[in-house]
Amino acid sequence: MSAVTLKNIVKRFGTFTAVHRTTLEIPEAAFVTLLGPSGCGKTTNLRMIAGLLDPTEGEILINGKRVNDVPIHKRNLGLVFQNYALFPHKTVAENVAFGLKYRDVSKAQIAGKVRDALDLVQLPHVGERYPKELSGGQQQRIALARAIVIEPDVLLLDEPLSALDANLREDMRVELKRIQERIGVTTVFVTHDQSEALAMSDLIVVMSEGRVEQVGRPEEVYNTPASEFVANFLGASNILAAECVEHGKAVVLDEATFGRVAVPAARAPNLTGTGKAKLVVRAEKLLLARDPAPEGVISVPAIVGTVDYQGQAVRYFVRAGEAQLQAINMIDERPFAAGEAVHLHLRPQDCAALPG
Amino acid sequence: MSVEAREARQPWILLSPALAAVLLLLLIPLMFIVVYSFWLRSAMGADQVGFYLDNWQKALSDRFYRDILLNTLKIAAITTVICALMGYPAAYFIARSKGNKMILLLLLMLPFWISYIIRTMSWINILGTSGALNTLLLYAGVISSPVQMLYNEATVILGLVHFLLPFMVLNVYVSLEGIDTNLEDAANSLGATRWEAFTQVTLPLSLPGLAAGGLLCFVLGAGTYITPVILGGPRDAMFANLVFEAIITQLNWPLGSALSLLLLIVLGLLVAIYNRYLGMAQLAKGLG
């Protein structure tokens, strides 16, 4: 049974439709990420699950029960905000104990549960302090402790990491995932950061302009994007107009730069037959090399244009015939310089295909 | 001159016009009042210069003055409580409303464009024997002859509430605006009803604003002179009226000085207590 189900949900604000008819199943104990750019409706969905917004149409089910008319304080959800939203006039311990006061928990049990929650987030000694005495990362851990101490049916995280600086964000990412796996709570995570989504999720829901573009495991949405939007939003992709010339066990696309490319059928699930198609070449899969490729790997000569040095990796903009392509390569020895003649290597099995 | 010295001087240069005004128009006259309060009024004309404690003794021991001082503080306290009870919900409504916030704040400021005296006198047209309310009640047959509603303590308080309410609303509004609305959502998600979230989170966080508004209402209310003159009866004199009486009617500057200093000290103590526990910063926030 799904922990959370959205059935034909529509949300309108006046004449603006924030969420178009959306149906979504969030499995028990899974870490599900709603991923998309700002304004894609991911936060609106989260707020509807939380009960902070009412859907215009459709039904929301939590553990199989319809909750449209259940007010937020009776939904038993843990909510973590981007800006932490800790109560500034209460100590850390009082913050964590807040939700327990409204549950059937004795005073002695509250103290024990607060202690356990603070241990879980690895901040056992800050109970007597006030939130403003803690760093941003510590405050976010306390916000998490406050949300999970009530043993919620679903944990809802609204961009909880985006207010933290880069290093801390990566630490918290690991930490958050560890805690989620430890307590096994169904988690809905909202983010616009694709690397967070790929690193943490069991399931990613890619959204755009109020619609669900694709639902899948991280490697599915990454390797087999269902739309141009997904291909571009998760990592960088070269999307090239092509012609599907064979559609059977193998799917063969004919493209101007790379010629005939045999894409694995599993990587072209939405392509129904021959005719116009699009070839998706991930920037990370397009390799620059000094020499032509061995047998079985497509090789195309190209000229390096702009070089965008990023430390351990480098992003190249290259020209191959008529096409402008981008490639992201790990740096081996030294990066290629602008103007150098190179060979582009592409393994057909790394490509995906979309309907034209 | 070094850069540091110049930078250190800059705030004082900018402050100096205001400081000069405060010094010349407030502190120096106040010093005169302090000196006057130790002089002695003589029946012959010229006041006796010297250091006499007679005025202070009279101001502090005369039951008449003490009763009026206590009554003044009582009226100010009642006014403050009413302003808080009426002002808080209004401020909450404005702070939580979307879109038309600016219009609501403008409406709140609107009364300040009309003289306080005219606003106070408008109550005569409403509550007077030939005022709007009496006319309405007569017309409706509720009463057979006009009722005297004006010139009592209740109308003084009414006038003061009318005058002071915007100060309360503005102060509470400012502190409510500073509270993250996610806090109430967080409280709700943890199981608190809207009322519990309000009493547990929003209300305690807005108390500094409520206290600042309360202090302003109390101090302005206790120092009021016009309202009891226009809306009060003969027995509703407040302390500022006694000062006026002593100085203007009886030409007893020494006694009037002592009385006005007494009120200043009482209200000053109150401000000092407020400052001790909440600090002046909150008040500045509410006024800005």
Boltz contact constraints between the chains, C-beta under 6 A:
constraints:
  - contact:
      token1: [A, 52]
      token2: [B, 185]
      max_distance: 6.0
  - contact:
      token1: [A, 72]
      token2: [B, 188]
      max_distance: 6.0
  - contact:
      token1: [A, 72]
      token2: [B, 189]
      max_distance: 6.0
  - contact:
      token1: [A, 73]
      token2: [B, 188]
      max_distance: 6.0
  - contact:
      token1: [A, 73]
      token2: [B, 191]
      max_distance: 6.0
  - contact:
      token1: [A, 73]
      token2: [B, 192]
      max_distance: 6.0
  - contact:
      token1: [A, 73]
      token2: [B, 193]
      max_distance: 6.0
  - contact:
      token1: [A, 77]
      token2: [B, 189]
      max_distance: 6.0
  - contact:
      token1: [A, 79]
      token2: [B, 189]
      max_distance: 6.0
  - contact:
      token1: [A, 81]
      token2: [B, 182]
      max_distance: 6.0
  - contact:
      token1: [A, 85]
      token2: [B, 182]
      max_distance: 6.0
  - contact:
      token1: [A, 85]
      token2: [B, 183]
      max_distance: 6.0
  - contact:
      token1: [A, 85]
      token2: [B, 186]
      max_distance: 6.0
  - contact:
      token1: [A, 87]
      token2: [B, 201]
      max_distance: 6.0
  - contact:
      token1: [A, 89]
      token2: [B, 204]
      max_distance: 6.0
  - contact:
      token1: [A, 89]
      token2: [B, 205]
      max_distance: 6.0
  - contact:
      token1: [A, 98]
      token2: [B, 190]
      max_distance: 6.0
  - contact:
      token1: [A, 99]
      token2: [B, 190]
      max_distance: 6.0
  - contact:
      token1: [A, 99]
      token2: [B, 191]
      max_distance: 6.0
  - contact:
      token1: [A, 102]
      token2: [B, 191]
      max_distance: 6.0
